[in-house]
Amino acid sequence: MLDNRDATPLPGWLNDLANSGLAPLAGLAGALREDRHAVDQGISTPYNSGVNEGRITDVKLQKA
């Protein structure tokens, strides 16, 4: 999904997680379903905030 930026298989993948029998994976599936629109956008868009997050972390570490 991520390499192709295609969120089409996401519902099936979330169902597989939810039905895995493993509570942490089922919880992850539930959390991702709560903000499904944002997850779809995160998969399908080429943009991310990785660079900004790294700088924010640097600033926080400098203040500590």
C-alpha distances in whole Angstrom, upper triangle without the diagonal:
4,6,5,6,5,6,8,7,8,11,12,10,12,15,15,15,18,20,19,23,22,23,21,18,19,20,17,15,18,18,15,16,19,17,14,15,15,11,10,12,11,7,9,12,13,15,16,19,19,22,24,23,24,27,28,28,30,33,32,33,36,38,38
4,5,5,7,8,11,11,10,14,15,13,14,18,17,17,20,22,21,24,23,24,21,18,20,21,17,16,19,18,15,17,19,17,15,15,14,11,10,11,9,6,8,10,10,12,12,16,15,18,20,19,21,24,25,24,27,29,29,30,33,35,35
4,6,8,10,13,13,13,17,17,15,18,20,20,20,23,25,24,27,26,27,24,21,24,24,21,20,23,22,19,21,23,21,19,19,17,15,14,14,12,9,10,11,10,13,14,17,17,19,22,21,22,25,26,26,28,31,31,32,34,36,37
4,5,9,10,11,12,16,16,15,18,20,20,20,23,25,25,28,27,28,26,23,24,25,22,21,23,23,19,20,23,21,18,18,17,15,13,13,12,9,8,10,10,14,15,19,19,21,24,24,25,27,29,29,31,33,34,35,37,39,39
4,6,9,11,11,15,16,15,16,19,20,20,22,24,24,28,27,27,25,22,23,24,20,19,21,20,17,18,20,18,15,14,14,11,9,9,9,5,4,7,8,11,12,16,17,19,21,21,23,25,26,27,29,31,31,33,35,37,37
4,6,7,8,12,13,12,14,17,17,18,20,22,23,26,26,26,24,21,22,23,19,18,20,20,16,16,19,17,14,13,14,11,8,10,10,7,6,9,11,14,16,19,20,23,24,24,26,29,29,30,32,34,34,35,38,39,40
4,6,5,8,10,10,11,14,15,15,17,19,20,24,23,23,22,19,19,20,16,14,16,16,12,13,15,14,10,10,11,8,6,8,9,6,6,10,13,15,16,19,20,23,24,24,26,28,28,29,32,33,33,35,38,39,39
4,6,7,9,10,11,13,14,16,17,19,20,23,24,24,23,20,20,21,18,15,18,18,14,14,17,16,12,12,14,11,9,11,13,10,9,13,16,18,19,23,24,27,28,27,30,32,32,33,36,37,37,38,41,42,43
4,6,6,6,9,10,11,13,14,16,17,20,20,21,20,17,17,19,16,13,16,17,14,13,17,16,13,14,15,12,10,14,14,11,12,16,18,20,21,24,24,28,29,28,30,33,33,33,36,38,37,38,41,42,42
4,6,5,6,9,10,10,12,14,15,18,18,19,18,14,14,15,13,10,13,13,10,10,13,13,9,11,12,9,8,12,12,9,11,15,17,19,19,22,22,26,27,25,27,30,30,30,33,35,34,35,39,39,39
4,5,5,6,9,10,10,12,14,17,18,18,18,14,13,15,13,9,11,13,10,9,12,13,9,12,14,11,10,14,15,13,14,18,21,22,22,24,25,29,29,28,30,33,33,33,36,37,36,38,41,42,41
4,5,5,6,9,10,10,12,15,16,18,17,14,13,15,14,11,13,15,13,12,15,16,13,15,17,14,13,17,17,15,16,20,22,24,24,27,27,31,32,30,32,35,35,34,38,39,38,40,43,44,43
4,5,5,6,9,10,10,14,14,15,15,11,11,13,11,9,12,13,11,11,15,15,13,15,16,13,13,16,16,13,16,19,21,23,22,24,24,28,29,27,29,32,32,31,34,36,35,36,40,41,40
4,5,5,6,9,10,13,13,13,13,9,8,10,9,5,8,10,8,8,11,12,10,14,15,11,12,16,15,14,16,19,22,23,22,24,24,28,29,26,29,32,31,30,34,35,34,35,39,39,38
4,5,5,6,8,11,12,13,14,10,9,11,11,7,10,12,11,10,14,15,13,16,18,15,15,19,19,17,19,23,25,27,26,28,28,32,32,30,32,36,35,34,37,39,38,39,42,43,42
4,5,5,6,9,11,12,13,9,9,12,11,9,12,14,13,13,16,18,16,19,20,17,17,21,20,18,20,24,26,27,26,28,28,32,33,30,32,36,35,34,37,39,38,38,42,43,42
4,5,5,8,8,9,9,5,5,9,8,6,9,11,11,11,14,16,15,18,18,15,17,20,19,17,20,23,25,26,25,26,26,30,30,28,30,33,32,31,34,36,34,35,39,39,38
4,6,7,8,8,9,7,4,7,8,6,7,11,11,10,13,16,15,18,19,16,18,21,20,19,22,25,27,28,27,28,28,32,32,30,32,35,33,32,36,38,36,37,40,41,39
4,6,8,9,11,9,7,11,12,9,11,14,15,14,17,19,18,22,22,20,21,24,24,22,25,28,30,31,30,31,31,35,35,33,35,38,37,36,39,41,39,40,43,44,42
4,5,8,10,7,7,11,11,10,13,15,15,16,19,21,19,23,23,20,22,25,24,22,25,28,30,31,29,31,30,34,35,32,33,37,36,34,38,40,38,38,42,42,41
4,6,9,8,7,11,12,12,13,16,17,17,20,22,22,25,26,23,24,28,26,25,28,31,33,34,32,33,32,36,36,34,35,38,37,35,39,41,38,39,43,43,41
4,6,6,6,9,10,11,12,14,16,17,19,21,21,24,24,21,24,26,25,24,27,30,31,32,30,30,30,33,34,30,32,35,34,32,35,37,35,35,39,39,37
4,5,5,6,9,10,10,12,14,15,17,19,20,23,23,20,23,26,24,24,27,30,31,31,29,29,29,32,32,29,31,34,32,31,34,36,33,34,37,37,36
4,5,5,6,9,10,10,12,14,15,17,18,22,21,18,21,23,21,21,25,27,28,28,26,26,25,29,29,26,27,30,29,27,30,32,30,30,34,34,32
4,5,5,6,9,10,11,12,14,16,16,19,19,16,18,21,19,19,22,24,26,26,24,25,24,28,28,25,27,30,29,28,31,33,31,31,35,35,34
4,5,5,6,9,10,11,13,15,15,19,19,16,18,21,20,20,23,25,27,28,26,27,27,30,30,27,29,33,31,30,33,35,33,34,37,37,36
4,5,5,6,9,10,11,13,14,18,17,15,18,21,19,20,23,25,27,27,24,25,25,28,28,25,27,30,28,27,31,32,30,31,34,34,33
4,5,5,6,9,10,11,12,15,15,12,15,17,16,16,19,21,23,23,21,21,21,25,25,22,24,27,26,25,28,30,28,29,32,32,31
4,5,5,6,9,10,10,14,14,11,13,16,15,15,18,21,23,23,22,23,23,27,27,24,26,30,28,27,31,32,31,32,35,36,35
4,5,5,6,9,10,13,14,12,14,17,17,17,20,22,25,25,23,24,24,28,27,25,28,30,28,28,32,33,31,32,36,35,35
4,5,5,7,9,12,11,10,13,15,15,16,19,20,22,22,20,20,21,25,24,21,24,27,25,24,28,29,27,29,32,32,31
4,5,6,6,9,9,7,10,12,11,12,15,17,19,19,17,18,19,23,23,20,23,26,24,24,28,29,27,29,32,33,32
4,5,5,8,10,8,10,13,13,14,16,18,21,21,20,21,23,26,26,24,27,29,28,28,31,32,31,33,36,36,35
4,6,9,9,9,12,14,14,15,18,19,22,22,20,21,23,26,25,23,26,28,26,27,30,31,29,31,34,34,34
4,6,6,6,9,10,11,13,15,16,19,18,17,18,20,23,22,20,24,26,24,24,28,28,27,30,32,32,32
4,5,5,6,9,10,11,12,14,17,17,17,18,20,24,23,22,25,27,26,26,30,31,30,32,35,35,35
4,5,5,6,9,10,11,12,15,15,15,17,19,23,22,21,24,26,25,26,30,30,30,32,35,35,35
4,5,5,6,9,10,10,13,13,12,13,16,19,18,17,21,23,21,23,26,26,26,28,31,31,32
4,5,5,6,9,10,13,13,12,14,16,19,19,18,21,23,22,23,26,27,27,28,31,32,32
4,5,5,6,8,12,13,13,16,17,21,21,20,23,25,25,26,29,30,30,32,34,35,35
4,5,5,6,9,9,10,13,15,18,18,18,21,23,22,24,27,28,28,30,32,33,34
4,6,6,8,8,8,10,12,15,16,15,18,20,20,21,24,25,25,27,29,30,31
4,6,8,10,10,13,14,17,18,18,20,23,23,23,26,28,28,29,32,33,33
4,7,9,11,14,16,18,19,20,22,24,24,26,28,30,30,32,34,35,36
4,5,8,12,13,16,17,17,20,21,22,23,26,27,28,30,32,33,34
4,7,10,12,13,15,16,18,20,21,22,24,26,27,28,30,32,33
4,7,9,11,12,13,15,17,17,19,21,22,24,25,27,28,30
4,6,8,9,10,12,14,14,16,18,19,20,22,24,25,26
4,6,5,6,9,10,11,12,14,15,16,18,20,21,23
4,5,5,6,9,10,11,12,14,15,17,19,20,21
4,5,5,6,9,10,11,13,14,16,17,19,21
4,5,5,6,9,10,11,12,14,15,17,19
4,5,5,6,9,10,11,12,14,16,17
4,5,5,6,9,10,11,12,15,16
4,5,5,6,9,10,11,13,15
4,5,5,6,9,10,11,13
4,5,5,6,9,10,11
4,5,5,6,9,10
4,5,5,6,9
4,5,5,6
4,5,5
4,6
4
